[in-house]
Amino acid sequence: ILCLNPVWSSRHPEIFPLVFTEKTQEILNCRINEDITEEKPYKLLKKEDIIQDMKTRAAVSDFHPVKKIVLEYPGEELLIVLDTEFKYGQNFYLVATEEAKESFLNPPEAVEEEGETKEGMTEEYIYKAPVRKPWVSLGSEKEIEEESVNESLRKIKYMISRVRREFGSKVKFTDRNASSVKDGYIECTSYQDKNFSIKKLENDVGAQVVPKVREMSTQTKWTYPRNAATQYFPREFSDEEKELCLSSEELKEFIISVVEIALQQNEIMNAFFDDWKALAEDESVFGGKSDAYLKEYQSFTDLHYLKHRRVSCVCWHPTIYGIIAVSVTERLSYEERITQSGKLLLQKSPILFWSFSDPIHPQLMLECPEEVYCFEFCPSDPNIIAGGCMNGQVVLWDISEYEEKLQNAKTGAGGSKNTPTFIQAQQSGKEPHFVRYCAVSSIEYGHKSVITDIHWLPDYFEVNRMGIAFENRAGVCVQLVTCSPDCSILFWDLRAPKTTIQNSTEKAKDEKVIEAPPDVPTTFKHLDLSWRPLIKVLYIMYNLMQYQIKPDMFGDENPYKQLRFPSTKPLKILENIATNFFVGTEDGEVIYSDWKMERDSDSGRLISQKPANKYTIHDGIVHTIQRSPFFKDIILSVGGWNFAIWKEGVTSGPILQSCCSSKRYTVGHWSLSRAGVFFIGREDGHIDIWDLLEKTHEPSQTQNISISMITCIRPWIVSSKQHFLAISDDFGTLHILEISWTLSHPSSNERASVLHYFEREVKHLDYFEQRQEFRAKERKELELETQRKKTVSCVQEVETLVGELDRTILGEDPMEG
C-alpha cells in the first residue's frame, strides 16, 4: 500500500512508505524485533528477491505499488528502514536512491566550530560577601513606638481558695429543674453599653492596581420560532435496480481496487476491536456491577392526551405481547381541582393502549366518565377491565370486539411489508378507536372520594354480605374490592341482582330506560348506574394489598354475559380462605384487620370488626402495600421517606425497616423473578434497586429514569430471556426498560437464602421483645426494692423515736445508755 503525503514527499522524494504484512516480513527475513530492531532499524534486501516476490504474489505483493521504482533502481541492494514512530505514515519506508542510502548508512560527523563554542559559553559567576556597615537611624523607631500597644489599665487579681479536706473528694452530680428554684439560672444576654462608644479616628487602607475585567456575552436571537417535524423511512432498490447495480462495471472496479486493500488492512489489525470496552474493568462475570442495570427499551408519550397530565396507573396486557395500558389524571392539587371542576368535565382523560410496534399512536382508547386513578384487567378474561375514578365510581369495559385489532398491532400486520406501522397509521389518517364503558356504579352508594386501589377476587371463592368465603361455582372472577381515603373498603359483585316480581308496565319501562347505544357492549347493562356494593368495611385506608391470581383463559364465549346469582342451593363454606388483609392510610399507618362483618349487640346491624393491629411506621402517605410473589406471608409497604417488610403473624412490627431516604418514596414493586429483589421509585425520578442478598442497609444500585416523580412501576416477564419493567412519571411519559440478566435470573438457592434471612430477622425481633420484657421486669423489681428499703428505714426511725419517748416519760436521761 502506497500512501504519499504532499508535505513530506516534496521534502524527501527519495523515500516511499510501505506496509509490510507478517507474511512479507517472514519471506524477506525482516521481522520486527527479531531481524530488525530499534538498535538496527534497517536492512538491505537484494533486488532479485524483491523482483521474485513480485512475480510470485503479483498484485498481492507489498512491493507492487513501487514496482516501477524497484525495476529502475541501479544498485543490487535496496535499503528498507523500520519507521517505529510512523513518521512517514507506515511501518516501513524504502530508500529509492544510492545517494540517500549512503548518507543513511554513513552519516557525516558533526564538527563544532571553535568560534561558535566560545560565543556560546557563559561567564562563571563569582560570589562576593556583603560588607558590614554601621546602623543609620532614619526615624523608624518612633513609628514602632506609636504602633505598639501599652497597658494603661491596672490588672485585677482574683484568688480562689478551697478547704484542704475537700481536695480529691468525689463529686456527685444530680439533676434538678432550674425553673422550680429561685435564681436557679442566670441568662447573660448581650446588650450595647453606652459608656463605651469607640469612634474610628484613623483607617489604614491598602490598594493594589489590577487590570479591569469585563464580562460580555452574546446570544443569537431566534427571530421566527416555529414548530417543525419530519418523518422518513428508508428507500430500497427494486429487484431490477439491484440486478443492474450488481452487474455494473463500477462495482467490479470498486471491489478490485478497495476490497483487496481492505483485506490487507484487516491482516494488520482487528478492525472490529472495541477500544472503549478494553478501557473498562473486567466485570463481565455473573453478578458484576456492569450487568446490574436497567436498559432503556422504548418510551411512549402523546402530546394531545398526555400533555400536562400524569400517568396514575400502568397495566400490561396479560396475554398479548407488547400491549400496555395507562390511565392519566390532571396534574392538579386538591384546591386547583375544585376551582377547575367545570373545565375538567369537558376534557377527556381516557385509558390509552400502547403497542411496541407503534410508539407514537395509541392503538385503543377507553372512554371514561371521570378521570381514572387505577384499573386492572380481569384475571379470568383480559377483555374485561375494571377501573376506579376520581369521583369514587367504579367503571367496567368490555373490549372483546377489539381483541383482534390489538393482536394485529402486536405483529404490525395489515400494511406494506417495508413500511413501519406508525408510517401506515400516519398515511391512513385514522384516529384510534374510542371504546365506551359498559357500566358505571351508582354515585350515591359508592365511594365519596377517589378510588386509590382496585383488585379482583380470585376465581375460586366469593364472599357474601357477612364477608364469609364460599366456593365460586361460576369458575370466573365475579367480585372485586376497592378502597378509598373516605374510610371505606367496598366489595362489588358483577352478577345481575335477584329479580323481583314486576307488572308488565314497570318491566317495559325498565327495559326502555336501560337501552344502551348500539356501539356499547351489553355485557354489564344490568349494572349501569344502579350498581351497589355488596359489603362496606369502614376504616381509614389508602392502598389495599394485592392478591396473587393465576389467570385462566376461556374460549370465544364470554362467560360474563351469562352471569347470574347462584341458585338457592347452599354453597360450600371455604374454611381455608384467609379473610385478613393489610391496608395503608394517608397518615402513614399500616393496619391489619379482617373483612368479616359482625352484628352489633345493641342494634343488630352488621358492622366492621376493629383492626387487629395498627402500626405507625411511615411518616407520609402509604403508596404501596404488596405481597411477595414468592412468600404469601411477606408484605412490602412503601410510604413517606422509608419502606418496611412485614411478616403476617408477627404482631410486634416489621421485620425490616429502612432508614429515611434523602428523597421521598412514591411507589414500589417486588421483582417477579427474584425473591430478594424489589424496585422503589422516588420523587426525584430515580429508581432504587434493592437486593437483600447483597445489601440490606442501602440500595444495591440507584438509576435515574426521569426528571420528574415516578408514579407507577410494573414488571412483566415475556420469556426466560426477556424481562421488562414499565415505569411512568409525573410528566405523562411511559418508560419501558429491559431488566438485566443479574436482576432477572436468580441463583440456584436464592429463595431458600431469602427465606432463611426472613426467619432470622423474626428471631431477632423475638429476642428484642424478650429483652425488653426482661428489662421492664428488672426495672420494676428495682423500684420495689428501693421502696422496701425506704419503708424499713422509716420503721426504724419511728421505733427509735418511740424508745426515746418512753425513756423520757419514765424519767431517764436519754443521753445515758
Secondary structure by P-SEA (a helix, b strand, c coil): cbbbbaaaaaacccbbbbbbcaaaaaaacccccccccccccbbbbbaaaaaaaaaacccccccccaaaaaaaccccbbbbbbcccccccccbbbbccaaaaaaaabbbbbbbbaaaaaaabbbbbbbbbbbbbccccccaaaaaaaabbbbcbbbbbbbbbbcccccccbbbbbbbcccccccccccbbbbbbccbbbbbcbbbbbbbbbcbbbbbbbbbbccbbbbbbbbbbbbbbcaaaaaaaaacaaaaaaaaccaaaaaaaaaaccccccccccccccccccccccccbbbbcbbbbbccccccccccccccccccccbbbbbbbccccaaaaaaaaaaaaaccbbbbbbbccccccccbbbbbcccccccccccccccccccccccbbbbbbbcccaaaaaaaaaacccccccccaaaaaaaaccccbbbbbccccccccccccccccccccccccccccccbbbbbccccccbbbbbccccbbbbbbccccccccccaaaaaaaaaaaccccccccccccccccccccccccccccbbbbbbbbbbbbcccccccccccccccbbbbbcccccccccccccbbbbbbccbbbbbcccccbbbbccccccccccccccccccccccccbbbbbcccbbbbbbccccccccccccccccccccbbbbcccccbbbbbcccbbbbbbbccccccccccccccccccccbbbbbbccccbbbbbbbcccbbbbbbbbccccccccccaaaaaaaaaaaaaaaaaaaaaaaaaaaaaaaaaaaaaaaaaaaaaaaaaaaaaaaaaaaaaccccccc
